[in-house]
């Protein structure tokens, strides 16, 4: 049986190509030029996002009804879940709602809703209307 024998010249060429590929590597240098006021704008944006009433976020409503039912639902919710803040909202006439969370994306809200529906099957996702006052 005839075995393959590598010629010394072919081996030399392959080694040369592999070594030369590593020798031609380059280092880069990046310089970022940005306005000095960018940091002020980012701080202002963070302040605006703290106010949940004016932001474009999703919420989950777990209860709608009278005050006694709302406080009961809120206590039950707070005893089960602690990762999303709940709030009691009032709407005329004598209508109380429990809103949960402040989710940036619909996907985040959907994930939370899936967990919350285990204990509050009538819960749903919505986007509060902005007050024009």
C-alpha positions in Angstrom: 0.0 0.0 0.0 1.3 3.4 -0.9 1.1 6.0 1.8 0.9 9.7 1.2 4.1 11.5 1.8 4.2 15.3 2.2 6.8 17.0 0.3 8.9 19.4 2.3 8.1 22.3 0.0 4.3 21.9 0.5 4.7 21.8 4.2 6.9 24.9 4.1 4.3 26.8 2.1 1.4 25.9 4.5 3.5 26.9 7.5 4.4 30.2 5.8 0.8 31.0 5.0 -0.4 30.3 8.6 2.4 32.3 10.1 2.0 35.2 7.7 -1.8 35.4 8.4 -1.0 36.1 12.1 1.7 38.6 11.3 -0.6 40.9 9.4 -3.1 41.4 12.2 -3.9 45.0 12.9 -4.6 47.0 16.0 -7.3 49.6 15.9 -7.8 52.8 17.8 -11.2 54.5 18.2 -11.8 58.1 19.2 -15.3 59.2 20.2 -16.1 62.9 19.8 -19.4 63.8 21.5 -21.0 67.0 22.7 -20.4 67.8 26.4 -24.1 68.3 26.9 -25.0 64.7 26.2 -24.6 63.8 29.9 -27.0 66.6 30.9 -29.6 65.3 28.3 -29.2 61.7 29.6 -29.8 62.9 33.2 -32.9 64.9 32.1 -34.2 61.8 30.2 -33.8 59.7 33.3 -35.7 62.2 35.4 -38.6 62.2 32.9 -38.7 58.4 32.9 -39.1 58.3 36.7 -42.6 59.8 36.4 -44.7 56.8 35.4 -47.8 58.9 34.6 -46.1 60.6 31.6 -44.2 57.6 30.2 -45.2 55.3 27.4 -45.2 52.1 29.5 -47.5 49.1 29.8 -49.4 48.2 33.0 -51.4 45.3 34.1 -54.9 45.8 35.7 -55.8 43.1 38.2 -59.0 44.5 39.7 -61.8 46.9 38.8 -64.7 47.5 41.3 -65.4 48.9 44.7 -62.9 50.2 47.3 -63.2 47.2 49.7 -62.6 44.8 46.8 -59.7 46.9 45.5 -57.9 47.0 48.9 -58.4 43.3 49.4 -57.0 42.5 45.9 -54.1 44.8 46.5 -53.2 43.1 49.8 -53.5 39.7 48.2 -51.3 40.8 45.3 -48.7 42.3 47.5 -48.5 39.1 49.6 -47.9 37.0 46.5 -45.7 39.2 44.3 -43.1 41.7 45.2 -41.2 42.4 42.0 -43.8 44.7 40.5 -45.3 47.7 42.4 -49.1 47.9 42.7 -51.1 51.1 42.8 -54.7 51.9 43.7 -56.3 54.2 41.1 -59.7 56.0 41.4 -62.0 56.7 38.6 -65.4 58.4 38.8 -68.0 57.3 39.8 -66.8 55.2 42.7 -64.6 52.9 40.6 -61.3 51.6 42.0 -58.6 49.8 40.0 -55.4 48.0 40.9 -52.6 48.6 38.4 -49.4 46.7 38.5 -46.0 47.4 37.2 -44.5 49.8 34.6 -43.2 47.7 31.7 -41.2 49.3 28.9 -42.1 46.7 26.3 -45.1 44.6 25.6 -43.0 41.5 25.8 -42.0 42.3 29.5 -45.7 42.9 30.3 -46.7 39.6 28.6 -44.2 37.7 30.7 -45.5 39.3 33.9 -49.1 38.8 32.9 -48.5 35.1 32.4 -47.4 34.8 36.0 -50.0 37.1 37.5 -52.9 35.3 35.7 -52.3 32.3 37.9 -53.8 34.2 40.8 -55.7 36.9 39.0 -57.3 35.3 35.9 -59.1 38.5 34.9 -55.9 40.5 34.7 -55.0 42.2 31.4 -52.4 44.5 29.8 -53.1 48.1 28.8 -51.3 51.4 28.2 -52.7 54.2 30.3 -53.8 57.4 28.5 -51.7 60.4 29.1 -53.4 63.2 31.0 -53.7 66.4 28.9 -53.9 68.9 31.8 
